[in-house]
């Protein structure tokens, strides 16, 4: 084969264009992540947020004194130690110590499910609960978005990633159902607005999650 | 979020998404991996843009990021993926999957052979040929992306072409 023919063939590779469905799936994924990056730059006010505590705890030198202070602080403030708060603190500490993104995503998802359970068992949602659920869902979505569909050697497999996405999708279904139930009973306009915003957030994340699930 | 930058990013995405995906896909030969890497390319680009960085040549920056991520990917995997069009598969997917790319007839014929052989040459040769002949980057852009002098890029393209020719 001469040079000209080879160049002609190489230039002919330009004819290959990704299919629209591939590019639109990628677009959904990219813009979902971009919006999270944007949100991370200008976070919504966090009521009861524990992320800064998690970052603090991720520095090993501060780990044990910080954990002790956290225990003393909560016990002093509340006079008792509800089991769910124990679980949440335990999950957050494990997240801080998790060595890879898959572990963080799984733990964050468990934390989100726990918080949703707390909110549901508390009956009518408060603005504080909605803000916290929004934050924990945002964090979970960020960790999930960082997972690689094909897995990462030595960390997690493609099958584990798929299972995590299915569980995440189930969580979002449950969250949406809880919000819809809340919207039927909430009378306060500001609470309704918060619930609607959370519903939009859940819908957006679920669309992105479904795009990923369809790729399997 | 800065709406002006967001709109700028949308325009850049629409202009270059297909090309970046194609470049990455030709290099890694696996759809979901190409998607993951392309996603990371645009996300890194967005971080630069939203961080206030002035980006004069978005295309060059996108290819710089894509090139770096592909190199990182192979460095981590420490093996070269072999390509075949029909029987053999790479990570469960044909090299030129018609599920991903348009133009099935072409995928199965002569271009397939060129692409398969392209995958057997040095990675920097692959980058050089794909950037120059497929993606249409000029030598000066490639010099910035590959961090080489323009003359070195010309030599690289020439050697890459010669090596590929010998494989065919």
Contacts between the chains, C-beta under 8 A, distances in Angstrom:
chain1	res1	chain2	res2	distance
A	1	B	165	6.3
A	1	B	168	5.1
A	3	B	161	6.6
A	3	B	165	6.8
A	6	B	114	7.4
A	6	B	161	6.6
A	6	B	164	6.6
A	6	B	165	5.5
A	6	B	168	7.0
A	7	B	133	6.3
A	7	B	161	7.4
A	9	B	110	6.4
A	9	B	111	6.1
A	9	B	114	4.7
A	10	B	114	6.6
A	10	B	129	5.9
A	10	B	133	3.8
A	10	B	134	6.3
A	11	B	133	5.2
A	11	B	134	7.1
A	12	B	106	7.5
A	12	B	111	5.6
A	13	B	26	7.1
A	13	B	111	5.9
A	13	B	114	7.3
A	13	B	115	6.7
A	13	B	130	7.8
A	13	B	133	7.4
A	13	B	134	4.6
A	14	B	134	5.6
A	14	B	135	8.0
A	14	B	136	7.4
A	15	B	103	5.8
A	15	B	106	6.1
A	15	B	111	7.9
A	16	B	22	6.2
A	16	B	26	8.0
A	16	B	96	7.2
A	16	B	101	4.6
A	16	B	102	6.9
A	16	B	103	6.3
A	16	B	106	7.3
A	16	B	107	7.2
A	16	B	111	7.6
A	17	B	18	5.5
A	17	B	22	6.8
A	17	B	101	6.7
A	17	B	102	5.1
A	17	B	103	7.8
A	18	B	18	5.4
A	18	B	21	4.8
A	18	B	22	6.0
A	18	B	25	7.0
A	18	B	100	6.1
A	18	B	101	6.2
A	18	B	102	7.8
A	19	B	99	7.6
A	19	B	100	6.2
A	19	B	101	6.7
A	19	B	102	6.0
A	22	B	21	6.9
A	22	B	31	7.2
A	22	B	35	7.3
A	22	B	100	5.5
A	23	B	17	5.4
A	23	B	18	5.9
A	23	B	21	6.6
A	25	B	35	7.1
A	26	B	17	6.5
A	26	B	21	6.4
A	26	B	35	5.4
A	26	B	38	5.8
A	26	B	39	6.4
A	27	B	13	6.8
A	27	B	17	6.8
A	29	B	35	7.1
A	29	B	39	5.2
A	30	B	13	6.6
A	30	B	17	8.0
A	30	B	38	7.9
A	30	B	39	5.5
A	30	B	42	4.6
A	30	B	43	6.6
A	30	B	46	8.0
A	31	B	10	8.0
A	31	B	13	7.8
A	33	B	39	6.8
A	33	B	43	5.1
A	34	B	6	7.6
A	34	B	9	6.9
A	34	B	42	7.6
A	34	B	43	6.8
A	34	B	46	4.9
A	35	B	1	7.4
A	37	B	43	7.0
A	37	B	46	6.3
A	37	B	47	6.4
A	37	B	50	6.8
A	38	B	1	3.5
A	38	B	6	7.4
A	38	B	50	6.9
A	39	B	1	7.7
A	41	B	1	7.3
A	41	B	50	6.9
A	42	B	1	6.9
A	148	B	33	7.8
A	148	B	36	5.1
A	149	B	32	4.4
A	149	B	35	7.5
A	149	B	36	6.4
A	150	B	30	7.3
A	150	B	32	5.5
A	150	B	33	5.5
A	150	B	36	7.2
A	150	B	91	6.7
A	153	B	76	7.6
A	153	B	77	7.8
A	215	B	31	7.7
A	215	B	32	5.6
A	215	B	35	7.1
